Amino acid sequence: MQSVTEVQLASRRSSAEMAAKEALASTVVQSHFRGKRDRARVDAMLRPCGTYQLNLNAKNFGECACGWAKADHTADAFKPKAKMLPLTKRTSVELRATFVQKQHTGCAKYQVNLQSANFGECICGIAKADHTPEALAVGGADARQKGRVSDEEVRVRMLQKEHASCVKYEADVAAAGFGTCLCGRPRAEHSPMALQATVDKSAGLGTTRKDSGEVRATMAQRATVECERYEVAVGDHTAAFGACARCSEPRAAHSEAALHAATNREKSRKMRDSAEVRKGFATTAAWDERSTIDCPFFDLDLSPTAAFGMCKCGQSKAKHSAEAIAGRMAPSGPSVCAPCATGEA
């Protein structure tokens, strides 16, 4: 039989061994977590993080909490990240405990009590929310069926209105009551035929578009001058405004025929092309009878000291003959006139 001393020594030895194992285990666990934390730190030192967070205590402006600069982060690091709440798994017993255990009343049909002080209360005294879905469905079907009325019942309920004997409604402006007819009855007591007769009578009233012939027919007949065509005096500054150039009378004094003649004359004018305009040009007798020089060829003098339109012979273009001017215009004509070429001009 072991002594008490040996038992105590063995107990102390086992306690010391257990404490040593616990110290070793704690050291291993701490080294494991420290190594994991240090590896995360080293990984953060190798590359920037995926979520940029400004470090307010950093020495460098804009530096992230991971130690890297803001420009070193990718675009995804600046996008807002959704915060994930920690998921907690609950058993069915816990879920059932959160459910509200509702008990319905035994009323078989819900009918609202309009005299009740509580809104939506049934005639049984129970609230609408305490009734079963079947009771609510039966009460709703009865209410919808109760609201339907046939055509015969509607016609019976309608008030048979007796109209006044007036055949045409005409409002009495001087009457005290608004809309009172000349017969003394209000507008609502008149028949549709009487109201329609008023509308038919007023249909011809209002503005109607008339042409110039109808308007002139209603005007008073005035005396006109005998001028056959009205022509406004444009160049005469002494004439009155709108006065005719032919008779010096105002436009209003002319007849319709004279005004139409002036309009038709303006319409008869048409645009002419350049060929027709050239055909209309005619040389005057003064141009044909002018005195010309003997220069056979008009050659324009382009020197800066020469006058405008002067030939190299020293004479103007107007003193040259038509043949000399035409020879200048002809492509095969001589380049210099004979007097200019010989020096006789």
LOLO-931030 format. One line per 2 residues: number of its first residue (from 1); their letters; for each residue y negated, x negated, z negated of C-alpha. Coordinates in pm, 1 decimal. Layout:
NUM	a	Y:X:Z  ...
***
This chain:
1	mq	0.0:0.0:0.0  -331.1:-132.8:112.8
3	sv	-594.8:-186.7:-142.2  -931.6:-22.2:-148.0
5	te	-1098.8:-344.3:-40.1  -895.2:-373.9:278.2
7	vq	-966.7:-11.9:370.1  -1334.8:-62.6:319.5
9	la	-1329.2:-381.6:526.3  -1145.7:-206.9:809.8
11	sr	-1392.9:80.8:800.1  -1684.5:-158.0:807.0
13	rs	-1526.5:-353.4:1093.1  -1474.9:-38.4:1298.4
15	sa	-1832.3:74.1:1227.0  -1966.3:-262.3:1339.7
17	em	-1758.0:-250.8:1656.4  -1880.8:104.0:1729.4
19	aa	-2242.5:-0.6:1675.9  -2191.8:-298.6:1907.2
21	ke	-2042.5:-74.6:2174.9  -2329.2:173.6:2142.3
23	al	-2584.2:-108.5:2168.1  -2406.9:-241.1:2473.3
25	as	-2392.3:105.1:2628.6  -2761.1:164.2:2568.4
27	tv	-2838.3:-172.6:2720.5  -2630.9:-92.2:3028.3
29	vq	-2793.7:249.1:3067.9  -3141.5:105.8:3024.7
31	sh	-3072.1:-169.2:3273.8  -2940.6:86.9:3520.2
33	fr	-3249.9:308.6:3496.7  -3481.6:10.9:3488.8
35	gk	-3313.0:-129.4:3795.9  -3346.2:204.6:3974.5
37	rd	-3711.4:227.9:3876.8  -3774.8:-130.1:3981.5
39	ra	-3598.7:-72.8:4313.8  -3828.9:229.7:4373.6
41	rv	-4128.4:14.8:4291.4  -4011.7:-256.9:4528.0
43	da	-3953.4:3.5:4802.1  -4307.3:136.4:4748.3
45	ml	-4438.0:-218.6:4778.1  -4263.4:-267.6:5111.5
47	rp	-4404.3:44.3:5283.5  -4667.2:314.9:5209.4
49	cg	-4558.9:640.2:5050.5  -4510.5:972.7:5231.1
51	ty	-4769.8:1164.8:5026.1  -5118.4:1020.0:5003.5
53	ql	-5279.7:1053.3:4658.2  -5619.6:898.2:4593.6
55	nl	-5625.5:649.7:4307.3  -5955.2:703.9:4127.9
57	na	-5914.2:389.1:3918.7  -5836.8:157.2:4211.1
59	kn	-6058.7:-138.6:4281.9  -6047.2:-83.4:4658.0
61	fg	-6208.8:233.3:4795.6  -5964.3:490.8:4929.6
63	ec	-5655.7:320.0:4794.2  -5352.1:540.4:4733.6
65	ac	-5161.8:564.2:4408.5  -4880.5:366.9:4572.7
67	gw	-5112.4:70.2:4619.0  -5147.5:92.7:4995.8
69	ak	-5471.7:161.6:5179.3  -5548.7:500.7:5328.2
71	ad	-5539.3:370.2:5684.6  -5182.0:241.3:5634.3
73	ht	-5040.3:590.7:5576.3  -4897.4:803.0:5852.2
75	ad	-5036.3:1141.7:5959.0  -4755.8:1324.2:5776.4
77	af	-4868.7:1172.4:5448.2  -5194.3:1373.6:5464.1
79	kp	-5029.9:1709.4:5532.6  -5012.6:1939.2:5228.8
81	ka	-4666.8:1954.3:5080.0  -4529.9:2277.2:4939.3
83	km	-4455.5:2252.6:4571.7  -4092.5:2333.8:4507.4
85	lp	-4029.7:2507.0:4180.8  -3721.4:2401.3:3994.8
87	lt	-3429.5:2633.5:4063.0  -3263.1:2785.2:3761.5
89	kr	-2925.4:2948.7:3787.1  -2876.8:3263.8:3586.0
91	ts	-2561.5:3456.6:3519.1  -2501.7:3820.5:3603.5
93	ve	-2533.3:3914.1:3236.7  -2884.9:3768.9:3225.3
95	lr	-2980.2:3950.3:3545.0  -2852.9:4284.7:3414.9
97	at	-3053.7:4235.1:3098.4  -3373.3:4224.1:3307.5
99	fv	-3292.2:4552.1:3485.9  -3457.3:4870.5:3358.8
101	qk	-3194.8:5126.1:3272.0  -3332.8:5454.0:3406.6
103	qh	-3194.1:5794.1:3314.9  -3271.2:6099.3:3532.9
105	tg	-3322.3:6451.5:3410.2  -3075.3:6729.1:3476.7
107	ca	-3324.3:6939.2:3685.0  -3156.5:7030.2:4015.2
109	ky	-3475.8:7104.0:4215.0  -3816.4:6951.8:4173.4
111	qv	-4104.9:7200.2:4193.3  -4456.6:7081.9:4115.0
113	nl	-4637.9:7268.5:3839.3  -4992.4:7332.8:3963.5
115	qs	-5103.3:7454.5:3620.7  -4988.0:7142.8:3436.1
117	an	-5237.0:6898.4:3293.1  -5018.7:6604.0:3400.7
119	fg	-5030.2:6521.9:3771.7  -4699.0:6568.5:3956.4
121	ec	-4516.5:6727.7:3666.2  -4229.4:6962.3:3750.3
123	ic	-4206.1:7318.9:3622.7  -3926.5:7195.3:3395.0
125	gi	-4180.5:6978.6:3210.9  -4042.1:6644.7:3331.5
127	ak	-4234.5:6398.7:3547.1  -4150.5:6357.2:3915.9
129	ad	-4030.4:5998.3:3869.0  -3758.5:6115.5:3625.8
131	ht	-3590.0:6344.5:3881.5  -3294.4:6241.2:4094.5
133	pe	-3335.0:6180.5:4469.8  -3127.4:6491.9:4536.3
135	al	-3366.2:6708.4:4331.5  -3666.8:6564.4:4515.6
137	av	-3501.5:6627.4:4854.2  -3425.4:6991.4:4772.0
139	gg	-3777.8:7054.4:4647.0  -3932.1:6891.1:4953.6
141	ad	-3718.7:7093.1:5194.4  -3817.6:7415.8:5020.8
143	ar	-4185.0:7321.9:5035.2  -4167.6:7247.3:5408.6
145	qk	-3985.6:7568.6:5478.2  -4235.3:7761.8:5269.4
147	gr	-4527.1:7625.3:5470.4  -4397.9:7756.9:5803.3
149	vs	-4550.5:8085.5:5921.7  -4447.4:8279.0:6231.0
151	de	-4687.0:8393.3:6504.1  -4662.8:8757.5:6394.6
153	ev	-4768.2:8672.2:6039.9  -5062.4:8470.0:6169.0
155	rv	-5181.8:8758.4:6386.8  -5154.3:9000.1:6095.8
157	rm	-5363.6:8774.7:5874.0  -5632.8:8732.9:6137.5
159	lq	-5946.9:8937.9:6088.3  -6007.2:9186.3:6367.8
161	ke	-6371.0:9128.3:6457.5  -6587.6:9401.3:6606.1
163	ha	-6850.4:9280.9:6852.3  -7194.7:9425.4:6908.3
165	sc	-7258.6:9656.4:7201.9  -7523.7:9418.5:7345.8
167	vk	-7425.7:9311.1:7697.4  -7639.1:8995.0:7707.5
169	ye	-7738.6:8770.6:7419.8  -8105.1:8667.2:7418.0
171	ad	-8236.4:8469.8:7121.4  -8533.6:8617.8:6938.7
173	va	-8765.6:8327.5:6862.4  -8986.2:8533.7:6630.8
175	aa	-8691.3:8664.5:6423.8  -8651.4:8551.6:6064.0
177	gf	-8280.0:8478.3:6095.3  -8176.2:8180.0:6306.5
179	gt	-7989.1:8278.9:6622.7  -8072.9:8648.1:6601.7
181	cl	-8062.1:8835.0:6930.7  -8330.4:9071.0:7057.1
183	cg	-8095.8:9355.1:6967.1  -8114.1:9253.6:6600.4
185	rp	-7754.1:9127.8:6567.1  -7665.3:8760.5:6508.4
187	ra	-7512.1:8548.3:6781.4  -7167.6:8539.2:6616.9
189	eh	-7131.6:8919.4:6653.8  -7175.4:8915.0:7031.9
191	sp	-6881.3:8928.6:7268.3  -6784.0:8635.7:7490.4
193	ma	-6902.9:8834.5:7793.0  -7251.0:8868.7:7643.0
195	lq	-7268.4:8497.0:7570.4  -7142.4:8414.3:7920.2
197	at	-7409.9:8638.7:8074.3  -7671.6:8429.0:7895.7
199	vd	-7515.5:8108.3:8026.3  -7504.3:8244.3:8383.3
201	ks	-7869.7:8340.4:8362.8  -7975.6:7996.6:8239.6
203	ag	-7756.9:7815.6:8493.7  -8029.5:7839.1:8756.8
205	lg	-8291.0:7693.7:8525.7  -8369.8:7324.9:8492.2
207	tt	-8468.4:7056.4:8740.3  -8339.5:7068.0:9097.0
209	rk	-8379.1:6799.8:9358.9  -8587.8:6897.0:9663.7
211	ds	-8647.1:6707.4:9982.5  -8991.2:6625.2:10120.4
213	ge	-8986.3:6921.8:10360.0  -8936.5:7175.0:10080.4
215	vr	-9206.8:7011.0:9871.9  -9454.0:7010.6:10160.4
217	at	-9378.9:7376.4:10230.1  -9495.7:7468.8:9881.0
219	ma	-9818.0:7268.6:9913.9  -10144.9:7425.0:10014.4
221	qr	-10235.7:7399.2:10381.8  -10513.5:7146.8:10429.9
223	at	-10735.0:7059.8:10725.7  -10635.2:6747.9:10920.1
225	ve	-10815.2:6528.1:11169.2  -10722.8:6510.7:11537.9
227	ce	-10608.1:6147.9:11525.8  -10273.2:6118.8:11704.1
229	ry	-10149.0:5807.6:11520.6  -10244.8:5668.3:11184.7
231	ev	-10306.5:5293.3:11175.8  -10429.8:5133.1:10858.9
233	av	-10735.6:4912.6:10892.0  -10620.5:4571.3:10770.3
235	gd	-10878.5:4326.1:10900.5  -11187.3:4541.9:10838.2
237	ht	-11316.7:4457.4:10491.3  -11592.2:4716.5:10511.6
239	aa	-11346.6:5004.2:10557.6  -11232.6:5211.4:10261.2
241	fg	-10887.9:5162.8:10114.7  -10624.4:5335.2:10329.1
243	ac	-10869.7:5427.6:10604.4  -10739.1:5459.8:10959.1
245	ar	-10841.6:5194.0:11209.6  -10867.5:5449.7:11490.6
247	cs	-11071.5:5728.5:11331.2  -11193.4:5572.2:10998.8
249	ep	-11051.8:5874.4:10810.5  -10829.4:5841.7:10499.6
251	ra	-10456.0:5869.4:10527.4  -10445.2:6204.6:10345.7
253	ah	-10658.8:6360.4:10620.6  -10401.2:6289.3:10891.9
255	se	-10133.4:6532.7:11002.3  -9760.3:6487.6:10961.2
257	aa	-9725.9:6413.7:11332.0  -9977.7:6129.4:11308.6
259	lh	-9797.4:5979.2:11009.6  -9460.6:6011.1:11181.5
261	aa	-9599.8:5850.9:11496.2  -9710.2:5548.4:11294.5
263	tn	-9369.2:5528.9:11125.3  -9183.5:5552.8:11455.2
265	re	-9398.3:5279.4:11601.6  -9314.3:5049.5:11315.3
267	ks	-8945.0:5125.9:11359.1  -8959.9:5054.8:11733.3
269	rk	-9060.7:4696.5:11666.4  -8766.7:4461.9:11682.2
271	mr	-8704.7:4093.5:11642.5  -8709.2:3890.6:11963.9
273	ds	-8528.9:3565.6:12020.1  -8697.7:3243.8:12132.6
275	ae	-8615.3:3301.6:12501.8  -8788.1:3640.3:12502.8
277	vr	-9086.2:3491.9:12321.5  -9117.1:3214.8:12581.3
279	kg	-9098.5:3469.2:12861.2  -9392.4:3649.3:12707.1
281	fa	-9606.4:3339.7:12714.2  -9844.1:3341.5:13014.3
283	tt	-10091.5:3074.8:13114.1  -10450.2:3183.7:13113.2
285	aa	-10684.4:3155.7:13411.2  -10895.0:2899.7:13227.4
287	wd	-10592.4:2675.8:13187.1  -10502.6:2701.5:13555.0
289	er	-10861.6:2637.3:13669.0  -10927.7:2338.7:13442.1
291	st	-11027.7:2002.9:13596.4  -10755.4:1737.6:13585.2
293	id	-10748.8:1362.2:13638.9  -10543.7:1164.4:13888.1
295	cp	-10299.5:1029.3:13628.1  -9957.4:1123.1:13768.8
297	ff	-9768.4:1068.9:13444.4  -9869.4:1161.8:13087.6
299	dl	-9757.0:888.9:12849.4  -9851.6:941.8:12484.9
301	dl	-10036.1:652.2:12326.0  -9864.8:571.2:11996.0
303	sp	-10101.5:297.0:11885.6  -10268.4:351.6:11545.0
305	ta	-10619.2:335.5:11689.8  -10555.6:600.2:11956.3
307	af	-10666.9:958.1:11904.0  -10410.1:1233.0:11864.6
309	gm	-10264.6:1356.2:12195.6  -10423.5:1080.4:12404.7
311	ck	-10249.3:930.2:12703.6  -10234.0:558.5:12760.9
313	cg	-10481.8:613.8:13042.2  -10741.8:706.3:12782.7
315	qs	-10760.4:1080.1:12858.6  -10633.4:1374.3:12654.1
317	ka	-10323.7:1573.3:12737.4  -10532.0:1880.5:12835.2
319	kh	-10688.9:1684.7:13125.9  -10350.8:1605.1:13279.3
321	sa	-10194.1:1827.4:13538.0  -9882.9:2031.3:13480.5
323	ea	-9689.7:1795.4:13711.2  -9796.9:1493.2:13505.6
325	ia	-9689.3:1662.4:13183.9  -9362.3:1781.0:13341.4
327	gr	-9292.6:1431.1:13471.3  -9334.3:1302.0:13118.7
329	ma	-9087.4:1560.3:12993.0  -8834.1:1491.9:13272.2
331	ps	-8563.0:1247.3:13163.5  -8566.1:1069.2:13501.8
333	gp	-8945.8:1025.1:13517.1  -9118.7:689.0:13502.5
335	sv	-9176.5:533.9:13164.4  -9543.9:442.2:13240.1
337	ca	-9797.6:615.4:13461.2  -9914.6:439.5:13773.3
339	pc	-10279.4:378.6:13662.3  -10162.3:239.3:13330.7
341	at	-9905.7:17.5:13501.0  -10158.2:-123.4:13749.4
343	ge	-10437.5:-151.8:13495.6  -10675.3:74.9:13690.9
345	a	-10711.5:334.1:13408.5
***
